[in-house]
Structures are given as structure tokens and as C-alpha cells.
Amino acid sequence: MSLVFATCRLASGLIAVVCLALASMTVPAAQSCPCGEVKLLTQVNESDYTPKIGLSYARTPQYKKEFDDAISGACATLSKHQGEKNLAVVSDIDETLLDNMPFFEKHEEEVEWKDFFAWVDESKAPSLKKTADMLAQARKQGLAIFLVTGRMEKLRKGTIDNLVRNGIAYDGLYMRSNGDKAEAAEYKSAVRRQIEEMGYKIVLNIGDQFSDLAGGSSEDCQKLPNKIYYIP
Ligand SMILES: [Mg+2]
């Protein structure tokens, strides 16, 4: 199963100056893809997603453009909600906020979960600075930041230490129960509904997988590039 954006509305508008500085020197058309429009649709060829392919793609101008466009879109969304209360942003962690490239560079041929868990426990992944800066700006603007990750609870300490080490502030960290086998989109959309039930309106959801975004419960979704792996 694959997840694709059925449609993406092209949106343009004023983007906060601080966000412009974060994204790029030019003003790209901001893509706004409401979560309700992210759908399970097509098949995916898993051989198109490997550490080798993903690491190579991450060095291309297209990767940078996709990343910058997503951040610009996120910033455009934030700028529409200046002064509003009870708003929240949801962000994924891996390849969205924390960068596991140093790990995948050492495990280009084959990735074993035990090695990845050991890497997480080392807490030394660098941040993806454009996402981190955008989230910091959102929090300064008064929005609550909820991190929703597919990492399991047993990785909570390593994850928190890694976030702290990168100076990333947040208001909630949702992790899968150990051994949870639910589909990513199912787990993540259920968490977003919990956040809404607390009284927050989620205006932005950002992630590197379509399964981070599918299932609604956000006004805007932004998809970051990732060809290292695919999570259905
Ligand atoms: Mg991710």
C-alpha cells in the first residue's frame, strides 16, 4: 500500500520574515495539502527506498527544494494564525526533526532494528535545523508543539536526551507502546484526535512520510522528502 497526495492546492501569500530566512532566499509557491486530502491510493515499489538511494537523493537540489517548499508552506500556515489561541502543531521526529543520516551512512547496505535502537540511545542525531527553527518560531508565536513519533516508549529517554541536546522545546511527546503493531497512519491519526480532544486545533502537521499525515485532524499538512525508507 502506498500513500500519496491526491491533490495539493497551490497557495501563495505573505510569509513571515523569520520564516523566509529559514526556508530559502527565494519565495517558492507554498504548497498547502490539507490532511483530509492525503489518501491511501497507489502501490509503492519498496526498492525505490533504500539508505543508498535516500542518502544520494538528500544531496540533490530537488531534495533541498522539496524541503524548503515544505518549510515555507508551514511558515505560511503559521502566519495565517497570528494571535489565535489553543492552536497546535504536530511534528514527526525521524527525518523530520532529527536527522539519522550519520546512522544510515554506516548502514547503507542493511539496517537492523537493534542497531537503530542503539543509535537512538546514543542521542546524538543532529537536528534538521529548518524544521527545528520553524517549530521554535511556532512555539514563540504561542502554538503548542506536539511530537508524534513511531519510536517506541522504550526509546523515550534516548529520544528526550537527543531533543534536549539539540535545544528543541516541545509540549508533548507521543510514542508508540512497546510492541504496538498498528499501522503508522492509524496510530498517528488517533494521537491527533487525542490532541484535539484536549482542546487544541491542529493547524499544521509535518512529517517525511505520507503515513505521518494521512487521516485528517490538521488544517495543513507538509510532506518532507525522504527516499531512505518508506513507512506504510
Ligand atoms: Mg519520520
Boltz pocket constraint, residues with backbone or C-beta under 6 A from the ligand:
constraints:
  - pocket:
      binder: B
      contacts: [[A, 92], [A, 93], [A, 94], [A, 95], [A, 96], [A, 207], [A, 208], [A, 209]]
      max_distance: 6.0
